[in-house]
Amino acid sequence: MKMTGENQNNAEMTEITMEDVQNLIKKKDEIEEQIKAYYDVLEDQGVGVEDPLVDAEGYPRADVNLYQIRTARHSISCLQNDHKAIMEEIEEALHKLHALEKAKREADEAGAQEEAMEQQVTLPPPFARVDAVTQGSPASGAGLRVGDEVIEFGSVNTANFHNLQNIASVVQHSEGVSY
């Protein structure tokens, strides 16, 4: 199965996790420890990475272990290349991880906006607006406030509301009934 560029990028983004990034950082730390160990070898021999290994007459120095120095220098060079590569991998992984988190966050926000829009769309239009609420009344106890819009009152709704007599009838039939 061949993936298009966008599908492949999405698949790659879903594959990266914080644990993957932490593993890459652990590998980087191990490489840095190895490099330090080889620098310690050079320091023990009293030479650096660039110091000459021959004397003034062009002969190999007898005061140092040439094999150990050459091996340490070679290892440092290889490990520095590995370090550069792992740093690029970490950078790429972090970019993918952040892109994935951003995509998830945007999807969550879009879902919340869509849900809010669906709720607004599914609500029927109000048929009445509350002008007054008497303090201590059942309406006040139920949390009704001035300015609230009524979309349903008992069996009365937008489809069957004709006048306030409909609401009075529901109230009359509900007297003494507790819900």
C-alpha positions as CSV (number, residue, x, y, z in Angstrom):
1,M,0.0,0.0,0.0
2,K,1.5,3.3,-1.0
3,M,0.7,6.4,1.0
4,T,0.4,9.9,-0.3
5,G,2.6,12.6,1.3
6,E,-0.1,14.0,3.6
7,N,-1.3,10.5,4.7
8,Q,2.3,9.5,5.3
9,N,3.0,12.6,7.4
10,N,-0.2,11.9,9.5
11,A,0.9,8.3,10.0
12,E,4.4,9.4,11.1
13,M,2.9,12.0,13.5
14,T,0.7,9.4,15.2
15,E,3.7,7.1,15.6
16,I,5.8,9.5,17.8
17,T,5.2,9.6,21.5
18,M,6.8,11.4,24.5
19,E,8.4,8.0,25.4
20,D,10.1,7.9,22.0
21,V,11.5,11.3,22.5
22,Q,12.8,10.4,26.0
23,N,14.5,7.3,24.5
24,L,16.2,9.4,21.9
25,I,17.4,11.8,24.6
26,K,18.7,8.8,26.6
27,K,20.7,7.7,23.6
28,K,22.1,11.2,23.2
29,D,23.2,11.2,26.9
30,E,24.9,7.9,26.4
31,I,26.8,9.2,23.4
32,E,27.9,12.3,25.3
33,E,29.1,10.0,28.2
34,Q,31.2,8.0,25.7
35,I,32.7,11.1,24.1
36,K,33.6,12.4,27.5
37,A,35.3,9.1,28.4
38,Y,37.4,9.2,25.2
39,Y,38.4,12.9,26.0
40,D,39.4,11.6,29.4
41,V,41.7,9.1,27.7
42,L,43.3,11.8,25.7
43,E,43.7,14.0,28.8
44,D,45.4,11.1,30.6
45,Q,47.9,10.9,27.7
46,G,48.4,14.6,27.9
47,V,47.2,15.3,24.3
48,G,44.2,16.8,22.7
49,V,42.3,16.0,19.5
50,E,44.6,18.1,17.3
51,D,48.0,17.7,19.1
52,P,50.8,16.2,17.0
53,L,51.7,12.6,17.6
54,V,55.2,13.0,16.2
55,D,58.2,14.7,17.7
56,A,60.2,17.7,16.2
57,E,62.2,15.3,14.0
58,G,59.0,13.6,12.6
59,Y,59.3,10.4,14.6
60,P,56.3,8.9,16.5
61,R,56.3,10.1,20.1
62,A,57.6,7.6,22.5
63,D,56.0,9.3,25.6
64,V,52.4,8.4,24.7
65,N,50.4,5.4,23.7
66,L,49.8,6.1,20.1
67,Y,47.3,3.3,19.5
68,Q,45.2,4.4,22.4
69,I,45.2,8.0,21.3
70,R,44.4,7.2,17.6
71,T,41.6,4.9,18.8
72,A,40.2,7.6,21.1
73,R,40.4,10.3,18.4
74,H,38.7,8.1,15.9
75,S,36.0,7.1,18.4
76,I,35.4,10.8,19.3
77,S,35.0,11.7,15.6
78,C,32.5,8.8,15.0
79,L,30.6,9.6,18.1
80,Q,30.4,13.3,17.3
81,N,28.8,12.3,14.0
82,D,26.4,10.0,15.8
83,H,25.6,12.9,18.3
84,K,24.8,15.2,15.4
85,A,22.5,12.7,13.9
86,I,20.7,11.9,17.1
87,M,20.2,15.6,17.8
88,E,18.6,16.0,14.4
89,E,16.3,13.0,15.2
90,I,15.4,14.6,18.5
91,E,14.6,17.9,16.8
92,E,12.4,16.1,14.2
93,A,10.7,14.0,16.8
94,L,9.9,17.1,18.9
95,H,8.5,18.9,15.9
96,K,6.3,15.9,15.1
97,L,5.2,15.5,18.7
98,H,4.2,19.2,19.0
99,A,2.4,19.1,15.6
100,L,0.5,16.0,16.8
101,E,-0.5,17.7,20.1
102,K,-1.5,20.9,18.2
103,A,-3.6,18.8,15.8
104,K,-5.3,17.1,18.7
105,R,-5.9,20.4,20.5
106,E,-7.4,21.9,17.3
107,A,-9.6,18.9,16.7
108,D,-10.8,19.1,20.3
109,E,-11.6,22.8,19.9
110,A,-13.3,22.2,16.6
111,G,-15.4,19.4,18.1
112,A,-16.4,21.6,21.0
113,Q,-17.4,24.4,18.6
114,E,-19.3,21.9,16.4
115,E,-21.1,20.5,19.5
116,A,-22.0,24.0,20.6
117,M,-23.3,24.8,17.1
118,E,-25.3,21.6,17.1
119,Q,-26.9,22.5,20.4
120,Q,-27.8,25.9,19.1
121,V,-29.3,24.5,15.9
122,T,-31.3,21.8,17.7
123,L,-33.0,24.1,20.2
124,P,-36.5,25.2,19.1
125,P,-37.2,28.9,19.0
126,P,-38.7,30.4,22.2
127,F,-42.4,31.3,22.4
128,A,-42.2,33.5,25.4
129,R,-39.9,35.7,27.4
130,V,-40.0,36.2,31.2
131,D,-40.8,39.8,32.2
132,A,-41.1,39.4,35.9
133,V,-40.4,36.8,38.6
134,T,-41.9,37.1,42.1
135,Q,-39.5,36.6,44.9
136,G,-40.2,33.3,46.8
137,S,-42.5,32.0,44.1
138,P,-42.1,28.5,42.6
139,A,-40.7,30.1,39.4
140,S,-38.0,31.9,41.5
141,G,-37.2,28.7,43.4
142,A,-36.8,26.9,40.1
143,G,-34.2,29.5,39.0
144,L,-36.3,31.4,36.5
145,R,-34.9,34.9,35.9
146,V,-36.2,38.0,34.1
147,G,-35.2,37.8,30.4
148,D,-35.2,34.0,30.2
149,E,-36.7,32.6,27.1
150,V,-39.3,29.8,27.3
151,I,-39.1,27.0,24.7
152,E,-41.3,24.5,26.6
153,F,-43.6,24.8,29.6
154,G,-45.1,21.5,30.5
155,S,-46.9,20.2,27.4
156,V,-46.8,23.7,25.8
157,N,-44.1,24.3,23.2
158,T,-43.5,26.4,20.1
159,A,-45.6,24.2,17.9
160,N,-48.8,24.3,20.0
161,F,-48.6,27.7,21.8
162,H,-51.4,30.1,20.9
163,N,-51.6,32.4,23.8
164,L,-50.9,32.7,27.6
165,Q,-54.1,30.8,28.3
166,N,-52.2,27.6,27.2
167,I,-49.7,28.2,30.0
168,A,-52.4,29.1,32.5
169,S,-54.1,25.7,31.8
170,V,-50.9,23.8,32.4
171,V,-50.4,25.7,35.7
172,Q,-54.0,25.0,36.8
173,H,-53.7,21.2,36.1
174,S,-50.3,21.1,38.0
175,E,-51.5,22.8,41.3
176,G,-50.6,20.7,44.3
177,V,-48.5,18.2,42.2
178,S,-44.8,18.0,43.2
179,Y,-42.3,17.1,40.6
